[in-house]
Amino acid sequence: MSEPGMRSVLVIVPVFNEAAHLAQVLEPLRDEPWDVLVVDDGSSDESADLAEGLGFRVLRLPFNLGIGGAVQAGFQHAATRGYDVAVQYDGDGQHRVEHVGDLLAKMDEGFDVVIGSRFLARGGYTSTFPRTLGIKLFSWTCSRIVGTEITDCTSGFRALGRRAIEFCARYYPVDFPDMEALLLLSFHGCRIAEVSVDMNPRVSGRSSTNWVKSLYYPLSNVIAIYSALSKRDFVRSLGRRRTTA
Amino acid sequence: MNFQLKIMVIAFGVALLLLLARLIRRGRIRPEYSLFWLIGLGGATAMVTLDRAVFALCRALGPDVNPFGLLSMGATLFLAATCLHLTMRVSLLKDQSCLLDQKAAHLEAALKDLQSRAGQPAP
């Protein structure tokens, strides 16, 4: 657990076959006051042993579930251990440790979910045109549904408060998690905000900007929106029950 | 359909049936799912064997009914229904295996905690 008297923070780092660069990704987290949980998503390499050797707590999934299942396992850990805040932090080296503090500072303003956005500051992040256009289009759609301005609905760099952690531990959408999770959290009554972050180029893993992904991305997001909307009443009723209780 | 083609299709159906029986015996296919194959295989073999009767039946539905089109549509619908059923089963199994996977990871972590507290080496 983090320092006594302060809110407890768990940084969840899902990894899958990242052994080659994992030390580089985890090293900056070592001296921070937060607890770190490395979720090994059924890696066939030495990722889990390496993280354990570096002194980090490791949750070993017996086989590969994908990013959604791995992150949900992290939320389950955070929920059962009673953490106040859980931060999603990619194991591919894209996220910068100095921005975790920015996410946490924003949470102090009373938000339940804070997203690290690559697009909040103008000209901060560059990607291929179709990808940027896709993210902006879906972020616009997401904003209209949620009723809060969201500029980066697919960012995996997020901080979640207690209410959101408990929800995600049970109902996190594991197939197309980024956008659907945001929508569901909003329907659940969570307050969402963004802070501007810079991201590193990934140190490992494959880029997701190939043409197959270009087709997959918009389709998966359309399905994610539909799936979230179809669960809206159920999720809202959960939120109301919680408020009444 | 000519006689040689009919024999070939029936031989193929019998071979597939034998393969199915072998897979069930070896536990590679659960008996529950072999039902689909038996129904599909039985239906296809019956249609090939009794093609004249099946065509006559299709024509009896009306003068505008094209037997080939009707049979193709029936086969497509059967395949689509089978795929849908299997997708539903796979989705359920994926949910269940995800839950089991996560539970196993949490239990392993809890066991490690207990062992480290008791001073025993982790497994």
Contacts between the chains, C-beta under 8 A, distances in Angstrom:
chain1	res1	chain2	res2	distance
A	39	B	105	7.8
A	42	B	101	7.8
A	57	B	109	7.7
A	58	B	109	7.9
A	59	B	105	5.0
A	59	B	106	7.2
A	59	B	109	5.4
A	60	B	105	5.7
A	60	B	108	6.2
A	60	B	109	7.7
A	61	B	101	5.2
A	61	B	102	6.9
A	61	B	104	7.8
A	61	B	105	4.8
A	62	B	101	5.6
A	62	B	104	5.3
A	62	B	105	6.9
A	63	B	97	7.9
A	63	B	101	6.0
A	65	B	98	5.5
A	65	B	101	5.7
A	65	B	102	7.6
A	69	B	98	5.0
A	69	B	101	6.9
A	69	B	102	6.8
A	72	B	102	6.8
A	73	B	101	7.9
A	73	B	102	4.5
A	73	B	105	5.8
A	73	B	106	7.3
A	76	B	102	6.2
A	76	B	106	6.5
A	77	B	106	6.8
A	77	B	109	7.5
A	80	B	106	7.5
A	174	B	98	6.1
